[in-house]
Amino acid sequence: MRARAIVYGALEAATVVAFGYLSIAVLNILVWAIERDPSSSFSGAIAGATDVWVLAQGATLFSAAGVVAGLKVPAYFVSLAPFGLTAFLIWLGFRAGRRISGFQNLLLAWFSGIAIFGALSLTITEAAINKVFSPLWWQGFSYPTAMFAAASFVGAMVADARIGRLLQEGEAPVRSRVRNIVAARVDRMPWGLKPLVSPALRAGTAVVAILIAAASIVIAVLFAINWVEVTRLYESLQLSFLGSVTVTAGEFGYLPNLIVYFASWFSGVGFSIGTGSSISPLGTVLGPIPDLPMLGILPNGSNSIWIAAILVPLLAAFAATLLVKSHTSALRFNYANPLSAALALGIGIGVVAALELGFLAWLTSGSIGPGRMVDVGVNPFLLMAVSFVEVAIASTLAAFFSARPERADQNIINAIRK
């Protein structure tokens, strides 16, 4: 039983590495094999795949100082992760945890998976280390391993144990223990906080989802409007067919980053593509930016109509708070005053939305080059502060309806008075 759990956990980890790494490496190898550029090599294609793989899992890449096109380029770091690939790798880890959830010896399967994943990460990182451009050695294997460990643990804990391929009688003791600990912590919450958790999480997450959906729609519209500029940028790169496919695949990896940036744009905070730049509904200030086709959709200048975009998070918060009324029965029972109930729910929703948006901003921001390119993305702390104020105000107003306390039970009051 133990040996089977260890082997199965190791196989799941190896599968995650294979799927994640090969999804990047195959395209690089095809470009190298078909185009046969004298300046490229097979080892360079593998190193490039490794760089992207570790970057997507939080590791930082280091580029030594050198000369590019006759210009001196200082040493710099790259830390901007392609969040689309990051989400895919997290899903693979979660799926691996779900597949080992049916083992009685769950911890053995989990630890063996971590050990194999760490060993493979170390091997892959070692093969890509060079003096010109490579990941920081200790991050190259520790960050991917930590992300796999977290994703697989969550998958193993929340999954239904019946879906495991190799099932045992009963549930793994560690699953029961973890769930009991969580349930006990929830039961011991203060009376004023416990009824807030469910509606605040639901409404706060709904606000973030609405902003993400709105940002996706805006980006689609901007691509439709600015397709000529996007095409011009593709032509200016003078790429081959496979080169264009590679650039497009990379842009798809960073498209979720852009969606998060536009979600921040709705809040009024906006985002930056380089130090000193600012893209927000209040106006756009752009300096020199990379010639990436997807950046051809960025709004330019200012437009008074864009200021109306700030209404989106307010309306989203108001609607989400109204829609969670069916989950506020405990809140309406515990709170006796409409003002205190509305403030508690409104602030709770604001905190959840602010933390989730700030976390997304932190994950999707970073550095992509030297000089002003060290600052790309969203300031997570500013976004949290602004989004909290916007969401809390709108949610508090809506909470006067969705969280209004129920009428006092007169029979209970009369019994107490007697």
C-alpha positions as CSV (number, residue, x, y, z in Angstrom):
1,M,0.0,0.0,0.0
2,R,2.7,2.4,1.0
3,A,4.9,1.5,-2.0
4,R,2.0,2.0,-4.4
5,A,1.2,5.5,-2.9
6,I,4.9,6.5,-3.2
7,V,5.1,5.3,-6.8
8,Y,1.8,6.9,-7.8
9,G,2.7,10.2,-6.2
10,A,6.1,10.3,-8.0
11,L,4.4,9.5,-11.4
12,E,1.9,12.3,-10.9
13,A,4.7,14.8,-10.2
14,A,6.7,13.6,-13.2
15,T,3.6,14.0,-15.4
16,V,3.1,17.6,-14.2
17,V,6.7,18.4,-15.1
18,A,6.4,16.7,-18.5
19,F,3.2,18.4,-19.5
20,G,4.2,21.8,-18.2
21,Y,7.7,21.8,-19.6
22,L,7.0,20.1,-22.9
23,S,4.2,22.5,-23.7
24,I,6.9,25.2,-23.9
25,A,9.9,23.2,-25.2
26,V,8.1,21.6,-28.2
27,L,7.5,25.0,-29.9
28,N,11.1,26.1,-29.2
29,I,12.5,22.9,-30.6
30,L,10.3,23.1,-33.7
31,V,11.5,26.7,-34.4
32,W,15.1,25.6,-34.0
33,A,14.7,22.5,-36.1
34,I,12.8,24.1,-39.0
35,E,14.3,27.5,-39.3
36,R,17.9,26.5,-38.6
37,D,19.0,30.0,-37.6
38,P,22.9,30.0,-37.3
39,S,22.7,32.1,-34.2
40,S,20.4,29.5,-32.4
41,S,21.2,26.0,-31.1
42,F,19.3,23.1,-29.6
43,S,20.8,23.9,-26.1
44,G,19.6,27.5,-26.5
45,A,16.1,26.3,-27.4
46,I,16.0,24.1,-24.2
47,A,17.4,26.9,-22.1
48,G,14.8,29.3,-23.4
49,A,12.0,26.8,-22.5
50,T,13.5,26.4,-19.0
51,D,13.6,30.2,-18.6
52,V,9.9,30.5,-19.4
53,W,9.0,27.5,-17.3
54,V,10.7,28.8,-14.1
55,L,9.6,32.4,-14.7
56,A,5.9,31.2,-14.8
57,Q,6.4,29.7,-11.4
58,G,7.8,32.8,-9.7
59,A,11.5,32.5,-10.3
60,T,13.6,35.5,-11.4
61,L,15.8,35.5,-14.5
62,F,19.1,37.4,-14.5
63,S,20.6,39.0,-17.6
64,A,24.3,40.0,-17.5
65,A,25.5,43.3,-18.8
66,G,26.4,43.2,-22.5
67,V,26.1,44.8,-25.9
68,V,23.0,44.4,-28.0
69,A,22.8,45.9,-31.5
70,G,25.8,48.1,-30.7
71,L,24.3,49.4,-27.5
72,K,25.5,48.8,-24.0
73,V,22.8,47.1,-21.9
74,P,23.2,47.0,-18.1
75,A,22.5,43.9,-16.1
76,Y,18.9,43.5,-15.3
77,F,16.3,41.1,-13.9
78,V,13.1,39.7,-15.4
79,S,10.4,38.8,-13.0
80,L,7.1,39.3,-14.9
81,A,5.5,35.9,-15.0
82,P,3.2,34.9,-17.9
83,F,0.1,34.4,-15.7
84,G,-1.7,32.3,-18.3
85,L,1.0,29.7,-18.1
86,T,1.2,30.1,-14.3
87,A,-2.5,29.3,-14.0
88,F,-2.1,26.2,-16.3
89,L,0.8,24.9,-14.1
90,I,-1.2,25.5,-10.9
91,W,-4.1,23.6,-12.4
92,L,-1.7,20.7,-13.3
93,G,-0.5,20.6,-9.7
94,F,-4.1,20.8,-8.3
95,R,-5.1,17.9,-10.6
96,A,-2.2,15.8,-9.4
97,G,-3.3,16.4,-5.8
98,R,-6.8,15.4,-6.7
99,R,-5.7,12.2,-8.3
100,I,-3.8,11.0,-5.2
101,S,-6.7,12.1,-2.8
102,G,-8.0,8.5,-2.6
103,F,-4.9,7.0,-0.9
104,Q,-4.9,6.1,2.7
105,N,-1.2,6.9,2.7
106,L,-1.9,10.3,1.2
107,L,1.1,12.1,2.9
108,L,3.5,9.5,1.5
109,A,2.2,10.1,-2.0
110,W,2.3,13.8,-1.6
111,F,5.9,13.8,-0.2
112,S,7.2,11.5,-2.9
113,G,5.6,13.8,-5.5
114,I,7.4,16.8,-4.0
115,A,10.7,15.0,-3.9
116,I,10.5,13.9,-7.6
117,F,9.3,17.4,-8.7
118,G,12.1,19.0,-6.8
119,A,14.7,16.7,-8.3
120,L,13.4,17.3,-11.8
121,S,13.2,21.0,-11.3
122,L,16.8,21.1,-10.1
123,T,17.9,19.1,-13.1
124,I,16.1,21.3,-15.5
125,T,17.4,24.5,-13.9
126,E,21.0,23.2,-13.8
127,A,20.9,22.6,-17.6
128,A,19.9,26.2,-18.2
129,I,22.4,28.0,-16.0
130,N,24.8,30.2,-18.0
131,K,26.7,33.5,-17.6
132,V,24.5,35.5,-20.0
133,F,20.8,34.9,-19.3
134,S,19.5,32.3,-16.8
135,P,17.3,31.9,-13.7
136,L,18.6,32.4,-10.2
137,W,19.8,28.9,-9.3
138,W,18.1,28.5,-5.9
139,Q,14.8,30.0,-7.2
140,G,14.8,27.8,-10.3
141,F,14.1,24.6,-8.4
142,S,12.7,25.9,-5.0
143,Y,9.9,28.1,-6.4
144,P,8.4,25.6,-8.8
145,T,8.6,22.9,-6.1
146,A,6.8,25.1,-3.6
147,M,4.1,26.0,-6.0
148,F,3.5,22.3,-6.9
149,A,3.5,21.4,-3.2
150,A,0.8,24.0,-2.4
151,A,-1.4,23.3,-5.4
152,S,-1.3,19.5,-5.0
153,F,-2.0,19.8,-1.2
154,V,-5.0,21.9,-1.8
155,G,-6.2,19.5,-4.6
156,A,-5.7,16.5,-2.2
157,M,-7.6,18.2,0.6
158,V,-10.6,19.6,-1.2
159,A,-11.2,16.8,-3.7
160,D,-13.8,14.1,-3.3
161,A,-11.8,11.0,-2.3
162,R,-14.0,8.8,-4.5
163,I,-12.4,10.2,-7.7
164,G,-8.9,8.7,-6.9
165,R,-7.9,6.1,-9.4
166,L,-6.6,3.7,-6.7
167,L,-9.2,3.8,-3.9
168,Q,-8.9,2.5,-0.4
169,E,-11.6,1.9,2.2
170,G,-12.3,5.0,4.2
171,E,-10.8,8.4,4.0
172,A,-7.1,9.3,4.5
173,P,-6.6,10.3,8.2
174,V,-4.8,13.5,7.2
175,R,-7.8,14.6,5.1
176,S,-10.1,14.2,8.0
177,R,-7.7,15.9,10.4
178,V,-7.2,18.9,8.2
179,R,-10.9,19.3,7.5
180,N,-11.7,19.0,11.2
181,I,-9.2,21.6,12.1
182,V,-10.7,24.0,9.5
183,A,-14.2,23.3,10.7
184,A,-13.2,23.8,14.4
185,R,-11.6,27.2,13.6
186,V,-14.7,28.3,11.8
187,D,-16.9,27.3,14.7
188,R,-14.7,29.3,17.1
189,M,-15.0,32.5,15.2
190,P,-16.6,35.4,17.1
191,W,-20.3,35.7,16.7
192,G,-20.0,39.0,14.8
193,L,-17.5,37.6,12.3
194,K,-18.8,34.1,11.6
195,P,-22.0,35.1,9.7
196,L,-20.0,37.5,7.5
197,V,-17.6,35.0,6.0
198,S,-19.9,33.3,3.5
199,P,-21.6,36.4,2.1
200,A,-18.5,38.5,2.1
201,L,-16.4,35.8,0.3
202,R,-19.2,35.3,-2.3
203,A,-19.9,38.9,-3.0
204,G,-16.2,40.0,-2.9
205,T,-15.2,37.3,-5.3
206,A,-18.2,38.1,-7.5
207,V,-17.0,41.8,-7.7
208,V,-13.5,40.6,-8.8
209,A,-15.1,38.2,-11.4
210,I,-17.2,41.0,-12.8
211,L,-14.2,43.3,-13.2
212,I,-12.3,40.5,-14.9
213,A,-15.2,39.9,-17.3
214,A,-15.5,43.6,-18.0
215,A,-11.8,43.9,-18.6
216,S,-11.9,40.9,-21.0
217,I,-14.7,42.5,-23.0
218,V,-12.9,45.9,-23.2
219,I,-9.7,44.2,-24.4
220,A,-11.7,42.3,-27.1
221,V,-13.2,45.5,-28.3
222,L,-9.8,47.3,-28.3
223,F,-8.4,44.5,-30.4
224,A,-11.3,44.8,-32.9
225,I,-10.8,48.6,-33.1
226,N,-7.0,48.6,-33.2
227,W,-6.4,45.5,-35.4
228,V,-4.6,47.7,-38.0
229,E,-2.0,48.8,-35.4
230,V,-1.6,45.3,-34.1
231,T,-1.0,44.0,-37.7
232,R,1.5,46.8,-38.3
233,L,3.5,45.8,-35.2
234,Y,3.6,42.2,-36.4
235,E,4.9,43.3,-39.8
236,S,7.5,45.5,-38.2
237,L,9.0,42.5,-36.3
238,Q,9.7,40.8,-39.7
239,L,9.1,37.3,-38.3
240,S,8.8,34.0,-40.0
241,F,5.5,32.0,-39.7
242,L,6.9,30.0,-36.8
243,G,8.3,33.2,-35.2
244,S,4.9,34.8,-35.4
245,V,3.4,31.7,-33.8
246,T,5.9,31.8,-31.0
247,V,5.3,35.5,-30.4
248,T,1.5,34.9,-30.4
249,A,1.9,32.0,-28.0
250,G,3.9,34.3,-25.6
251,E,1.2,37.0,-25.9
252,F,-1.5,34.4,-25.0
253,G,0.6,33.6,-21.9
254,Y,0.6,37.3,-20.9
255,L,-3.0,38.0,-21.9
256,P,-4.3,37.3,-18.4
257,N,-1.8,39.8,-17.1
258,L,-3.3,42.4,-19.4
259,I,-6.8,41.5,-18.2
260,V,-5.8,42.1,-14.6
261,Y,-4.3,45.4,-15.6
262,F,-7.5,46.5,-17.2
263,A,-9.5,45.4,-14.1
264,S,-7.3,47.8,-12.2
265,W,-8.0,50.4,-15.0
266,F,-11.6,50.3,-14.0
267,S,-10.8,51.2,-10.4
268,G,-9.1,54.4,-11.6
269,V,-5.7,53.2,-10.4
270,G,-4.7,52.0,-13.9
271,F,-1.3,50.4,-14.7
272,S,2.1,51.2,-16.1
273,I,4.2,49.8,-19.0
274,G,7.5,51.2,-17.7
275,T,8.5,53.7,-15.0
276,G,6.8,57.1,-15.5
277,S,4.0,55.7,-17.7
278,S,0.4,55.6,-16.7
279,I,-2.7,54.1,-18.3
280,S,-6.0,54.9,-16.5
281,P,-9.4,56.3,-17.2
282,L,-8.1,59.7,-16.1
283,G,-5.6,59.8,-19.0
284,T,-2.8,57.9,-20.6
285,V,0.9,58.8,-20.6
286,L,3.1,56.4,-22.5
287,G,6.8,56.6,-23.1
288,P,8.8,54.2,-25.3
289,I,7.3,50.7,-25.0
290,P,8.3,47.3,-26.4
291,D,7.1,46.6,-30.0
292,L,4.8,43.8,-28.9
293,P,1.7,43.6,-31.1
294,M,-0.7,43.1,-28.1
295,L,0.4,46.5,-26.8
296,G,-1.0,48.2,-29.9
297,I,-4.4,48.1,-28.2
298,L,-3.4,50.4,-25.4
299,P,-5.5,53.6,-25.2
300,N,-3.7,56.8,-26.0
301,G,-4.3,60.3,-24.7
302,S,-7.4,61.1,-22.7
303,N,-11.2,60.8,-23.2
304,S,-13.8,62.2,-20.8
305,I,-16.0,59.1,-21.6
306,W,-13.4,56.8,-20.0
307,I,-14.0,58.4,-16.6
308,A,-17.4,56.6,-16.5
309,A,-15.4,53.3,-16.3
310,I,-14.9,54.0,-12.6
311,L,-18.7,53.3,-12.2
312,V,-18.1,49.6,-13.1
313,P,-16.6,48.5,-9.7
314,L,-19.3,50.5,-7.9
315,L,-22.1,48.9,-9.8
316,A,-20.5,45.5,-9.5
317,A,-20.2,45.8,-5.8
318,F,-23.8,47.1,-5.5
319,A,-25.2,44.2,-7.6
320,A,-23.1,41.5,-5.9
321,T,-24.2,42.6,-2.5
322,L,-27.9,42.5,-3.5
323,L,-27.5,39.0,-4.9
324,V,-26.1,37.5,-1.7
325,K,-29.2,38.2,0.3
326,S,-30.1,34.5,0.4
327,H,-26.7,33.9,2.2
328,T,-27.2,36.6,4.9
329,S,-29.8,34.9,7.0
330,A,-27.4,34.3,9.9
331,L,-26.1,37.8,9.6
332,R,-29.6,39.2,9.7
333,F,-30.4,37.1,12.7
334,N,-27.2,38.0,14.7
335,Y,-27.2,41.8,14.0
336,A,-29.9,43.9,15.6
337,N,-29.1,47.2,14.0
338,P,-29.4,47.9,10.2
339,L,-26.5,50.3,10.3
340,S,-24.1,47.9,12.0
341,A,-25.2,45.0,9.8
342,A,-24.7,47.1,6.6
343,L,-21.3,48.4,7.7
344,A,-20.1,44.9,8.7
345,L,-21.1,43.4,5.4
346,G,-20.0,46.3,3.3
347,I,-16.6,46.4,4.9
348,G,-16.2,42.6,4.7
349,I,-17.0,42.6,1.0
350,G,-14.6,45.5,0.5
351,V,-11.8,43.7,2.3
352,V,-12.3,40.5,0.3
353,A,-12.4,42.3,-3.1
354,A,-9.3,44.4,-2.2
355,L,-7.2,41.4,-1.1
356,E,-8.1,39.4,-4.1
357,L,-7.4,42.2,-6.5
358,G,-4.2,43.1,-4.7
359,F,-3.0,39.5,-4.9
360,L,-3.7,39.3,-8.6
361,A,-1.9,42.6,-9.2
362,W,1.1,41.3,-7.3
363,L,1.2,38.0,-9.3
364,T,0.9,39.7,-12.6
365,S,3.4,42.6,-12.2
366,G,7.1,42.7,-12.4
367,S,10.2,43.6,-14.5
368,I,10.8,42.8,-18.1
369,G,14.0,44.6,-18.8
370,P,16.5,47.3,-17.9
371,G,15.9,51.0,-17.2
372,R,12.2,52.0,-17.1
373,M,11.1,48.5,-17.9
374,V,11.7,47.4,-14.3
375,D,8.2,48.7,-13.5
376,V,5.4,46.9,-15.4
377,G,1.9,46.3,-14.1
378,V,-0.1,47.5,-11.1
379,N,0.8,48.9,-7.7
380,P,-1.0,46.2,-5.6
381,F,-1.1,48.3,-2.4
382,L,-2.6,51.3,-4.2
383,L,-5.1,49.1,-5.9
384,M,-6.1,47.5,-2.6
385,A,-6.7,50.9,-1.0
386,V,-8.7,52.4,-3.8
387,S,-10.8,49.2,-4.5
388,F,-11.5,48.8,-0.8
389,V,-13.0,52.3,-0.6
390,E,-15.0,51.9,-3.8
391,V,-16.4,48.5,-3.1
392,A,-17.0,49.1,0.7
393,I,-19.1,52.2,0.0
394,A,-21.2,50.6,-2.7
395,S,-21.7,47.4,-0.8
396,T,-22.6,49.2,2.4
397,L,-25.4,51.0,0.6
398,A,-26.7,47.8,-1.0
399,A,-26.4,45.9,2.4
400,F,-29.1,48.1,3.9
401,F,-31.4,45.9,1.8
402,S,-29.6,42.5,1.7
403,A,-28.5,42.5,5.3
404,R,-31.3,44.3,7.1
405,P,-31.8,42.5,10.4
406,E,-35.0,40.4,10.9
407,R,-37.7,41.6,13.2
408,A,-37.1,40.8,16.8
409,D,-39.0,37.7,18.1
410,Q,-41.5,39.3,20.5
411,N,-42.3,36.1,22.2
412,I,-38.6,35.6,23.2
413,I,-38.4,39.2,24.4
414,N,-41.5,38.8,26.6
415,A,-40.1,35.5,28.0
416,I,-36.8,37.2,28.9
417,R,-38.5,40.1,30.5
418,K,-40.6,37.8,32.7
